[in-house]
Amino acid sequence: MLATKKKQTIIKKNQIHDKDTGSPEVQVAVLSSQIDALAKHLKKHKKDNHSRRGLIKMVADRRTHLKYLERKSKPRYTALMKKMDLA
């Protein structure tokens, strides 16, 4: 889980307008930071299979949001991929 302050800063960096908390860009950014934190945890705790399952679900969810964004707006998708350094 992300701390509230950290999550708010991630949202502020990636939001499209002032009250944006649910756009695909914001959701991908939050999921990416959660994935990074969980991957770091799993490097230390190699046998934590329950958390590994959660990581796989988060990666699949992020991929779904990225596919949606690519289908709806290609320029926003490419900008997000560059910004998040995912590709």
N, CA, C and O of each residue as an XYZ file, in Angstrom:
348
protein
N       0.827     -1.180      0.000
C       0.000      0.000      0.000
C       0.877      1.251      0.000
O       1.938      1.292      0.623
N       0.415      2.239     -0.697
C       1.121      3.517     -0.742
C       0.635      4.417      0.375
O      -0.532      4.374      0.763
N       1.535      5.228      0.883
C       1.148      6.237      1.857
C       0.290      7.289      1.153
O       0.447      7.533     -0.043
N      -0.605      7.898      1.900
C      -1.538      8.860      1.319
C      -0.815     10.034      0.674
O      -1.185     10.467     -0.417
N       0.204     10.546      1.334
C       0.956     11.693      0.788
C       1.624     11.327     -0.530
O       1.588     12.102     -1.485
N       2.233     10.148     -0.582
C       2.917      9.715     -1.799
C       1.925      9.534     -2.939
O       2.197      9.915     -4.078
N       0.772      8.951     -2.623
C      -0.252      8.740     -3.633
C      -0.774     10.080     -4.158
O      -1.009     10.225     -5.358
N      -0.953     11.050     -3.275
C      -1.419     12.368     -3.694
C      -0.417     13.061     -4.610
O      -0.812     13.727     -5.566
N       0.875     12.913     -4.328
C       1.873     13.535     -5.196
C       1.891     12.873     -6.566
O       2.061     13.547     -7.581
N       1.716     11.561     -6.598
C       1.665     10.852     -7.880
C       0.457     11.326     -8.686
O       0.557     11.547     -9.893
N      -0.681     11.479     -8.015
C      -1.893     11.938     -8.695
C      -1.690     13.355     -9.229
O      -2.066     13.644    -10.365
N      -1.103     14.240     -8.425
C      -0.868     15.631     -8.853
C       0.025     15.697    -10.086
O      -0.198     16.526    -10.968
N       1.028     14.837    -10.154
C       1.953     14.845    -11.290
C       1.295     14.383    -12.581
O       1.692     14.814    -13.663
N       0.287     13.507    -12.484
C      -0.257     12.875    -13.678
C      -1.679     13.266    -14.026
O      -2.225     12.767    -15.010
N      -2.292     14.136    -13.254
C      -3.682     14.471    -13.534
C      -3.797     15.414    -14.725
O      -2.899     16.210    -14.999
N      -4.908     15.308    -15.418
C      -5.167     16.108    -16.611
C      -5.721     17.480    -16.220
O      -5.337     18.496    -16.799
N      -6.622     17.505    -15.240
C      -7.168     18.761    -14.727
C      -7.161     18.715    -13.205
O      -6.766     17.704    -12.625
N      -7.587     19.780    -12.551
C      -7.427     19.924    -11.106
C      -8.104     18.838    -10.279
O      -7.555     18.412     -9.263
N      -9.271     18.385    -10.689
C     -10.015     17.414     -9.893
C      -9.933     15.999    -10.466
O     -10.754     15.146    -10.129
N      -8.972     15.751    -11.307
C      -8.823     14.454    -11.959
C      -8.149     13.452    -11.022
O      -7.006     13.645    -10.607
N      -8.877     12.377    -10.694
C      -8.282     11.303     -9.896
C      -8.495      9.942    -10.535
O      -7.970      8.949    -10.032
N      -9.247      9.862    -11.627
C      -9.581      8.565    -12.182
C      -9.245      8.369    -13.643
O      -9.645      7.363    -14.229
N      -8.528      9.290    -14.247
C      -8.174      9.115    -15.652
C      -7.197      7.943    -15.792
O      -6.529      7.580    -14.823
N      -7.108      7.357    -16.969
C      -6.184      6.237    -17.157
C      -4.740      6.597    -16.820
O      -3.996      5.758    -16.310
N      -4.337      7.835    -17.100
C      -2.972      8.253    -16.793
C      -2.693      8.182    -15.294
O      -1.639      7.702    -14.875
N      -3.628      8.657    -14.500
C      -3.471      8.639    -13.045
C      -3.477      7.206    -12.530
O      -2.659      6.838    -11.688
N      -4.399      6.404    -13.037
C      -4.499      5.023    -12.570
C      -3.248      4.227    -12.910
O      -2.786      3.430    -12.093
N      -2.696      4.426    -14.093
C      -1.475      3.723    -14.487
C      -0.309      4.171    -13.614
O       0.522      3.352    -13.219
N      -0.241      5.455    -13.311
C       0.848      5.964    -12.476
C       0.782      5.389    -11.060
O       1.803      4.991    -10.501
N      -0.406      5.347    -10.490
C      -0.565      4.797     -9.139
C      -0.250      3.306     -9.139
O       0.456      2.818     -8.257
N      -0.770      2.587    -10.123
C      -0.487      1.154    -10.213
C       1.001      0.892    -10.404
O       1.541     -0.053     -9.830
N       1.666      1.716    -11.202
C       3.097      1.521    -11.434
C       3.903      1.693    -10.153
O       4.846      0.941     -9.908
N       3.539      2.671     -9.342
C       4.274      2.854     -8.091
C       3.982      1.726     -7.115
O       4.871      1.312     -6.369
N       2.757      1.222     -7.106
C       2.430      0.076     -6.264
C       3.173     -1.169     -6.733
O       3.645     -1.960     -5.917
N       3.273     -1.339     -8.030
C       3.990     -2.485     -8.594
C       5.466     -2.416     -8.206
O       6.060     -3.426     -7.829
N       6.048     -1.237     -8.299
C       7.455     -1.078     -7.923
C       7.685     -1.420     -6.453
O       8.649     -2.103     -6.109
N       6.787     -0.937     -5.591
C       6.928     -1.207     -4.156
C       6.769     -2.697     -3.862
O       7.509     -3.256     -3.052
N       5.811     -3.333     -4.516
C       5.579     -4.753     -4.270
C       6.703     -5.608     -4.852
O       7.065     -6.632     -4.273
N       7.246     -5.203     -5.973
C       8.371     -5.940     -6.548
C       9.582     -5.875     -5.624
O      10.305     -6.858     -5.462
N       9.793     -4.715     -5.024
C      10.886     -4.557     -4.063
C      10.666     -5.470     -2.853
O      11.608     -6.089     -2.356
N       9.419     -5.550     -2.384
C       9.082     -6.428     -1.260
C       9.344     -7.889     -1.613
O       9.868     -8.650     -0.799
N       8.974     -8.271     -2.837
C       9.108     -9.671     -3.236
C      10.558    -10.085     -3.465
O      10.875    -11.273     -3.404
N      11.441     -9.127     -3.727
C      12.858     -9.467     -3.832
C      13.410     -9.893     -2.484
O      14.297    -10.742     -2.399
N      12.869     -9.288     -1.427
C      13.310     -9.619     -0.081
C      12.615    -10.879      0.443
O      13.234    -11.708      1.111
N      11.328    -11.011      0.133
C      10.518    -12.128      0.622
C      10.121    -13.013     -0.558
O       9.019    -12.888     -1.093
N      11.004    -13.885     -0.951
C      10.830    -14.668     -2.172
C       9.670    -15.671     -2.105
O       9.120    -16.037     -3.144
N       9.296    -16.116     -0.918
C       8.260    -17.145     -0.804
C       6.870    -16.581     -0.519
O       5.948    -17.337     -0.213
N       6.714    -15.289     -0.614
C       5.431    -14.649     -0.352
C       4.545    -14.754     -1.592
O       4.455    -13.818     -2.386
N       3.896    -15.904     -1.742
C       3.113    -16.168     -2.945
C       1.804    -15.393     -2.969
O       1.289    -15.111     -4.051
N       1.254    -15.043     -1.826
C       0.015    -14.277     -1.803
C       0.241    -12.872     -2.368
O      -0.582    -12.364     -3.130
N       1.339    -12.261     -1.997
C       1.658    -10.931     -2.532
C       2.025    -11.021     -4.008
O       1.748    -10.102     -4.778
N       2.643    -12.120     -4.399
C       2.994    -12.315     -5.809
C       1.736    -12.352     -6.669
O       1.718    -11.816     -7.777
N       0.690    -12.983     -6.155
C      -0.584    -13.037     -6.876
C      -1.155    -11.625     -7.034
O      -1.666    -11.276     -8.098
N      -1.068    -10.811     -5.968
C      -1.532     -9.433     -6.049
C      -0.741     -8.632     -7.063
O      -1.301     -7.797     -7.775
N       0.569     -8.884     -7.133
C       1.415     -8.204     -8.116
C       0.977     -8.555     -9.533
O       0.885     -7.675    -10.389
N       0.711     -9.808     -9.781
C       0.278    -10.232    -11.112
C      -1.048     -9.574    -11.481
O      -1.243     -9.172    -12.628
N      -1.964     -9.462    -10.514
C      -3.245     -8.801    -10.771
C      -3.049     -7.326    -11.091
O      -3.720     -6.783    -11.968
N      -2.123     -6.671    -10.374
C      -1.864     -5.248    -10.632
C      -1.258     -5.039    -12.011
O      -1.625     -4.099    -12.715
N      -0.342     -5.902    -12.397
C       0.275     -5.789    -13.719
C      -0.782     -5.970    -14.807
O      -0.780     -5.250    -15.806
N      -1.682     -6.931    -14.611
C      -2.747     -7.159    -15.590
C      -3.692     -5.962    -15.648
O      -4.141     -5.574    -16.727
N      -3.990     -5.380    -14.495
C      -4.869     -4.214    -14.449
C      -4.227     -3.016    -15.151
O      -4.896     -2.282    -15.878
N      -2.930     -2.827    -14.927
C      -2.218     -1.728    -15.594
C      -2.208     -1.947    -17.106
O      -2.400     -1.002    -17.871
N      -1.988     -3.169    -17.531
C      -2.000     -3.474    -18.962
C      -3.376     -3.182    -19.565
O      -3.466     -2.685    -20.688
N      -4.440     -3.485    -18.830
C      -5.792     -3.216    -19.304
C      -6.017     -1.712    -19.477
O      -6.585     -1.277    -20.479
N      -5.573     -0.924    -18.501
C      -5.717      0.534    -18.607
C      -4.909      1.077    -19.783
O      -5.363      1.981    -20.483
N      -3.723      0.532    -20.000
C      -2.903      0.994    -21.119
C      -3.533      0.639    -22.460
O      -3.497      1.443    -23.392
N      -4.107     -0.550    -22.570
C      -4.778     -0.927    -23.817
C      -5.971     -0.021    -24.084
O      -6.211      0.382    -25.222
N      -6.718      0.298    -23.031
C      -7.860      1.200    -23.174
C      -7.403      2.568    -23.674
O      -7.983      3.127    -24.604
N      -6.366      3.093    -23.050
C      -5.870      4.417    -23.434
C      -5.333      4.402    -24.862
O      -5.531      5.363    -25.605
N      -4.664      3.338    -25.248
C      -4.146      3.235    -26.617
C      -5.295      3.222    -27.624
O      -5.201      3.823    -28.694
N      -6.376      2.535    -27.271
C      -7.526      2.437    -28.163
C      -8.267      3.775    -28.268
O      -8.741      4.134    -29.346
N      -8.368      4.507    -27.169
C      -9.144      5.748    -27.146
C      -8.350      6.961    -27.630
O      -8.887      7.805    -28.348
N      -7.076      7.054    -27.241
C      -6.293      8.240    -27.601
C      -4.820      7.863    -27.724
O      -4.102      7.777    -26.728
N      -4.392      7.643    -28.939
C      -3.016      7.240    -29.205
C      -1.984      8.283    -28.742
O      -0.959      7.895    -28.182
N      -2.213      9.598    -28.954
C      -1.213     10.581    -28.492
C      -1.042     10.573    -26.969
O       0.079     10.683    -26.473
N      -2.144     10.444    -26.229
C      -2.048     10.391    -24.767
C      -1.324      9.125    -24.327
O      -0.569      9.139    -23.354
N      -1.556      8.037    -25.046
C      -0.896      6.768    -24.725
C       0.616      6.877    -24.911
O       1.381      6.468    -24.037
N       1.046      7.426    -26.044
C       2.486      7.535    -26.294
C       3.141      8.508    -25.314
O       4.273      8.290    -24.882
N       2.427      9.584    -24.961
C       2.972     10.533    -23.985
C       3.136      9.867    -22.617
O       4.133     10.087    -21.930
N       2.165      9.062    -22.230
C       2.243      8.377    -20.942
C       3.353      7.342    -20.933
O       4.063      7.197    -19.938
N       3.506      6.621    -22.039
C       4.568      5.606    -22.112
C       5.949      6.257    -21.974
O       6.831      5.715    -21.308
N       6.130      7.419    -22.608
C       7.402      8.135    -22.488
C       7.609      8.658    -21.072
O       8.697      8.541    -20.508
N       6.560      9.232    -20.509
C       6.639      9.823    -19.177
C       6.915      8.771    -18.111
O       7.723      9.002    -17.212
N       6.256      7.621    -18.198
C       6.402      6.572    -17.195
C       7.593      5.643    -17.503
O       7.972      4.811    -16.679
N       8.168      5.802    -18.694
C       9.301      4.968    -19.123
C       8.941      3.485    -19.069
O       9.667      2.675    -18.494
N       7.799      3.145    -19.684
C       7.292      1.774    -19.664
C       7.698      0.983    -20.912
O       7.774     -0.245    -20.871
N       7.948      1.663    -21.985
C       8.231      0.925    -23.220
C       9.711      0.831    -23.506
O      10.110      0.240    -24.509
